[in-house]
Amino acid sequence: MFQVWQGTRTRSSAVPSKKNAECHNCGKRGHYGRVCKSSTSVNEVADSAAGLFLGEVDSGEEPWLADINVGGHKVTFKLDSGADVSAISEQTFLSFKLKDKALDKAEKPLYGPGGAALTVLGSTTETIVYGDRSTTEKIYVVRNLRVPLLSRTASVRLKLITRVDTINKETVTKAYPKLCEGLGRVQKPYTIKLKPDAKPFSLKVPRRVPLPLMGKVKEELDRMEGLGVISRVDEPTDWCCGMVVAPKKDKEKVRICVDMTPLNESVCRERYILPSVDQTLGMLTGAQYFSKLDANMGFWQIPLSKESALLTTFITPFGRYHFNRLPFGISSAPEHFQNMMVTEVTADLEGVVCHMDDILVWGSTVEEHDTRLHAVLQRAEKAGVTLNMSKCEFNKRKVKFLGFIVSADGMSPDPDKTQAVQDMKEPSNVSELRSFLGMVNQLGKFIPNLSEKDKPLRDLLSTKNMWYWGHDQQKAFHNLKHELSSPPVLQLYNPNKPQKISADASSFGLGAVMLQKEGDVWSPVAYASRSLTPTEQRYAQVEKEALALTWACERFNDFILGLHFELETDHKPLVSLLGGQALDALPPRIQRFRMRLMRYSYTIKHIPGKSLTTADTLSRLPLTNSVTGADTDLMEDTNIYLESVLEGLPTSSKYLADLQEQLMSDSVCSQVIRYCAEGWPDRNQLQGAVKHYWPERAVLSVHNGLLLRGTRLVIPANMRNSVLDKIHEGHQGVVKCRERARQAVWWPGLSNQISELVLKCRQCIQERVNAREPLMPTDLPERPWQKLGADLFALKDKNYLLLVDYFSRYIEIAQLSPTRSANVIVHLKSIFARHGIPEILITDNGPQFACQEMKDFASEYCFEHVTSSPRYPQSNGEAERAVQTVKNLLKKASDPYRALLAYRTTALANGYSPAQLLMGRRLRTTLPMLPEALQPCVPNLRQLRHVERERRMRQTECFNKRHRTRDLDKLIPGNPVWIANAKATGTVTSVHPTPRSYVISGPQGTIRRNRSHLVPLPISETHTETQLTRSNERNTPAEILSEPQAHQTPDVVRTRSGREVVKPKRLDL
């Protein structure tokens, strides 16, 4: 079906009067009847003898055609809403063999364009049909008619034309309901392209959301999920950004902001050439009627591809989500949105131009404007785009566009662009005049004879002349302002040229200038300035500077949205605060300003103040009474966000009131508050503790009498001890306590004070567990049976002695009954008799080994007896591992001897069996074997050592990685320590020869302990029993000083009469 839409058509201006024409309506000369003021409406079929109008208005557009069935014959009509009647040519009438039908006499004359009378042969009444619709129409037969014309009435009856008398939001909504229904969705999804060197960024923990906003955040997330804008994420993703929320103006809803800064660093931006402004303005010549269209939540109407959706994952307190639609904050979004709007909506349409989220439609007549508007709306509806009707304007005679006022009277520069200069007040002193002349010198490269024009003003800078503002000075000042706000100084905006915005803030005003690069020169495009409100004047200077940049971008929004531009400031801390710094680490006001800047694509740069002359001058000579509704909204939005941050602090209102009083009574904090409001002096001018606040001055701010660093409360000196106690009340470690402090409080040196508090905390010291130290692998001995490890173990109510060779890992075991040192020594002698005496024997500190009998035995047999660190089995790791192996064998085997033989003849990871390494031959087993295999064979020692060295290096690396080991600080004699496994204090007496072992002197005597059991105490603290007492009084002295290993026999030894044998107390040396 061919559907069209047409507005009201006024033809009086299209039909000029003729000097000698006689009106058929009133009888007077000088005009035709159809333009007579006393005639009926031009849009109605006249009932008088004035005649009917039949004609075509050539609008330059493609004609609207429709195939109509007339009396069983197909006729292609042109739809003409200006035609009072339908007409066909004589040739058409004859070609369809209608000549046999008599024509009725025309009741009224017909007039064409210009009022010329037409030759009417007559009329015929026919049934005309279009699709399933039909009507009866009187058709006039006109000689020499170029194309059949269908009247306005017939077109409406066949629903080919919808009549709209006045174009407004209501009529557009009625005619195009889909354009106003919810969130649109275009068909083609967008794929975010990443740079080849992109490095994923992923937050693991959500950023804190104030508790009062938690419910509203969940509601907004649910709403966005219901709209299809976001979806939950359950799968792992490489990218995950943070979320920050801000209350809306009504405080009933919140705005979800996702910090896409890490992702934007890796996004490839699109480059789209916008139409130049002079080209666009040239097309507007003769335009009389205008409409502006605004897309509803523009970016959200563009779907994301599946792979791109996961890139936009963000984490919240309620889980992770990703965007299904193109989110605000992606650096490539504006260019793609502009490209989409042009491609899908405005391409190849005359009288239509798209500049980012604004579509301007114009026409020289109502009909032309309406036709073009109709075409745009149809395209938008077909593309799936919806409009924000509250921001759309229809059928206007004057609109603002690209810095110009476009109207039926022509084009003129928007006075807002130059008002900041044109209405600048006169300088009242030398300092203000010097700023103004600095701006003139910076921008006045194209002002002819500048030295002559500014001489009356430059003379006032001389110290020889008194200050006098007279007629010559006023005239020079006025002329220079005119030069600055007119060509060639002021340039025509061109979106395809580099743009930058410079902004500055004084103590009472804001100033900004938008500059455009013309060749090698930056020339102004627009100026802006305004005074600060009393509330804004109390901002910290860094907040004023951030406000200036935010306000400037929003003031020049129509020029910069969708473009990448430079942002210049003379306040260096803002480069990081508004650049790449984490959003949640910023002060509340600056955090909100940063969130408002997310929709822009900019690079912020620091410029020395002397090079920021124009913005500086505008801020020092701002327009008075210049705060607009948008400026008020910005201030209210910032204050609402600030209130939400303060409400979300984890403290009571009473505590905040006490804190305000203490801050003002604290001499250091009160001085810092004053500097935040008035500006910071040079560091060398600061006195005392105030110097410690200097490095943090960029993130310090004052809100309602509270001093904040970012979003953290600054605590005065007399309240810090109580706050430290609250930070550590859960007795968490240094890292966790610091993390807890970062959520709420700050003062200089807080991190070190937390570390000191935790390290000195008695309860924490008693429960502290040292980190594991890196593994110390044992070197392979030079030869077999050189170094042995021995241990005792119990299995199935029997006790055993185990001996293992460090070189071959050959194991010998013997059953003990009872487990006394004498029995152990007898079995050792037996084993030594078979294999020889070792050089070194390593054991633990069990009573069977740490006794005089064992010492005498070692001396008699000429070997070195080394004991491992008490309660540290890892130091005799070879024997400990052998115990586990043997236990597993004996538990499963019915014949323990065959099990041992199987172990001894099975090859190790180095390719040799324990028997081969110890004896140089294979042992015969029950497995069939060739005699040659049992011949003596010496292992390749070089290869063996290489394999063993590689294996032990891998084991060490895996151990260190798995346990996240680190070296513990070494202790020196005199250091007080807490003995963790003895639950007692002590003092380091000496360093023991065995690795990582120390001799400790304490209330129970002298003992030896591994470094992992010792927790250093603060040097300043004494370590008497009154300060750090044993927390477990149930431990006996024997349990502290004599500590058999866990796998040793713990059974109570009794005499034949049943008396318990008490173990002697020995030093664990």
Stockholm file with secondary structure:
# STOCKHOLM 1.0

chainA/1-1069         MFQVWQGTRTRSSAVPSKKNAECHNCGKRGHYGRVCKSSTSVNEVADSAAGLFLGEVDSGEEPWLADINVGGHKVTFKLDSGADVSAISEQTFLSFKLKDKALDKAEKPLYGPGGAALTVLGSTTETIVYGDRSTTEKIYVVRNLRVPLLSRTASVRLKLITRVDTINKETVTKAYPKLCEGLGRVQKPYTIKLKPDAKPFSLKVPRRVPLPLMGKVKEELDRMEGLGVISRVDEPTDWCCGMVVAPKKDKEKVRICVDMTPLNESVCRERYILPSVDQTLGMLTGAQYFSKLDANMGFWQIPLSKESALLTTFITPFGRYHFNRLPFGISSAPEHFQNMMVTEVTADLEGVVCHMDDILVWGSTVEEHDTRLHAVLQRAEKAGVTLNMSKCEFNKRKVKFLGFIVSADGMSPDPDKTQAVQDMKEPSNVSELRSFLGMVNQLGKFIPNLSEKDKPLRDLLSTKNMWYWGHDQQKAFHNLKHELSSPPVLQLYNPNKPQKISADASSFGLGAVMLQKEGDVWSPVAYASRSLTPTEQRYAQVEKEALALTWACERFNDFILGLHFELETDHKPLVSLLGGQALDALPPRIQRFRMRLMRYSYTIKHIPGKSLTTADTLSRLPLTNSVTGADTDLMEDTNIYLESVLEGLPTSSKYLADLQEQLMSDSVCSQVIRYCAEGWPDRNQLQGAVKHYWPERAVLSVHNGLLLRGTRLVIPANMRNSVLDKIHEGHQGVVKCRERARQAVWWPGLSNQISELVLKCRQCIQERVNAREPLMPTDLPERPWQKLGADLFALKDKNYLLLVDYFSRYIEIAQLSPTRSANVIVHLKSIFARHGIPEILITDNGPQFACQEMKDFASEYCFEHVTSSPRYPQSNGEAERAVQTVKNLLKKASDPYRALLAYRTTALANGYSPAQLLMGRRLRTTLPMLPEALQPCVPNLRQLRHVERERRMRQTECFNKRHRTRDLDKLIPGNPVWIANAKATGTVTSVHPTPRSYVISGPQGTIRRNRSHLVPLPISETHTETQLTRSNERNTPAEILSEPQAHQTPDVVRTRSGREVVKPKRLDL
#=GR chainA/1-1069 SS CCCEEEECCCCGGGSCCCTTCBCTTTCCBSSCGGGCTTSCCTTSCCCSTTCEECCCCCCSSCCCEEEEEETTEEEEEEECTTCSSEEEEHHHHHHTTCTTSCCBCCSSCEECGGGCBCCEEEEEEEEEEETTEEEEEEEEEETTCSSCEECHHHHHHTTSEEEESSCSHHHHHHHCGGGGSSSCCCSSCBCCCBCTTCCCCBCSSCCCCCGGGHHHHHHHHHHHHHHTSEEEECSCCSCBEEEEEEECTTSSSEEEEEECHHHHTTBCCCCCCCCCHHHHHHHTTTCCEEEEEEBTTGGGGSBBCHHHHHHTCEEETTEEEEESBCCTTCTTHHHHHHHHHIIIIITTCTTEEEETTEEEEEESSHHHHHHHHHHHHHHHHHHTCCBCGGGCEEEESEEEETTEEEETTEEEECHHHHHHHHTCCCCCSHHHHHHHHHHHHHHGGGCTTHHHHTHHHHGGGSTTSCCCCCHHHHHHHHHHHHHHTSTTTSCCCCTTSCEEEEEEECSSEEEEEEEEEETTEEEEEEEEEEECCHHHHTSCHHHHHHHHHHHHHHHTHHHHTTSEEEEEESCTHHHHHTTTSCGGGSCHHHHHHHHHGGGSEEEEEECCGGGCHHHHHHHHSCCTTCCCHHHHHHHHHHHHHHHHHHHTSSSCHHHHHHHHHHHHHSHHHHHHHHHHHHCCCCGGGCCGGGGGGGGGGGGEEEETTEEEETTEEECCGGGHHHHHHHHTTTCCCHHHHHHHHHTTEECTTHHHHHHHHHHHCHHHHHHCCCCCCCCCCCCCCSSTTSEEEEEEEEETTEEEEEEEETTTCCEEEEEESSCCHHHHHHHHHHHHHHHCCCSEEEECSCTTTSSHHHHHHHHHHTCEEEECCTTCGGGGHHHHHHHHHHHHHHHHCSSHHHHHHHHHTSCCTTSCCHHHHHHSSCCCCSSCCCGGGGSCCCCCHHHHHHHHHHHHHHHHHHHHHHHTCCCCCCCCTTCEEEETTTTEEEEEEEECSSTTEEEEEETTEEEEEEGGGEEECCTTSCCCTTTSCCSCTTCCHHHHHCCCCTTSCCCCCBCTTCCBCCCCCCCCC
#=GC SS_cons          CCCEEEECCCCGGGSCCCTTCBCTTTCCBSSCGGGCTTSCCTTSCCCSTTCEECCCCCCSSCCCEEEEEETTEEEEEEECTTCSSEEEEHHHHHHTTCTTSCCBCCSSCEECGGGCBCCEEEEEEEEEEETTEEEEEEEEEETTCSSCEECHHHHHHTTSEEEESSCSHHHHHHHCGGGGSSSCCCSSCBCCCBCTTCCCCBCSSCCCCCGGGHHHHHHHHHHHHHHTSEEEECSCCSCBEEEEEEECTTSSSEEEEEECHHHHTTBCCCCCCCCCHHHHHHHTTTCCEEEEEEBTTGGGGSBBCHHHHHHTCEEETTEEEEESBCCTTCTTHHHHHHHHHIIIIITTCTTEEEETTEEEEEESSHHHHHHHHHHHHHHHHHHTCCBCGGGCEEEESEEEETTEEEETTEEEECHHHHHHHHTCCCCCSHHHHHHHHHHHHHHGGGCTTHHHHTHHHHGGGSTTSCCCCCHHHHHHHHHHHHHHTSTTTSCCCCTTSCEEEEEEECSSEEEEEEEEEETTEEEEEEEEEEECCHHHHTSCHHHHHHHHHHHHHHHTHHHHTTSEEEEEESCTHHHHHTTTSCGGGSCHHHHHHHHHGGGSEEEEEECCGGGCHHHHHHHHSCCTTCCCHHHHHHHHHHHHHHHHHHHTSSSCHHHHHHHHHHHHHSHHHHHHHHHHHHCCCCGGGCCGGGGGGGGGGGGEEEETTEEEETTEEECCGGGHHHHHHHHTTTCCCHHHHHHHHHTTEECTTHHHHHHHHHHHCHHHHHHCCCCCCCCCCCCCCSSTTSEEEEEEEEETTEEEEEEEETTTCCEEEEEESSCCHHHHHHHHHHHHHHHCCCSEEEECSCTTTSSHHHHHHHHHHTCEEEECCTTCGGGGHHHHHHHHHHHHHHHHCSSHHHHHHHHHTSCCTTSCCHHHHHHSSCCCCSSCCCGGGGSCCCCCHHHHHHHHHHHHHHHHHHHHHHHTCCCCCCCCTTCEEEETTTTEEEEEEEECSSTTEEEEEETTEEEEEEGGGEEECCTTSCCCTTTSCCSCTTCCHHHHHCCCCTTSCCCCCBCTTCCBCCCCCCCCC
//
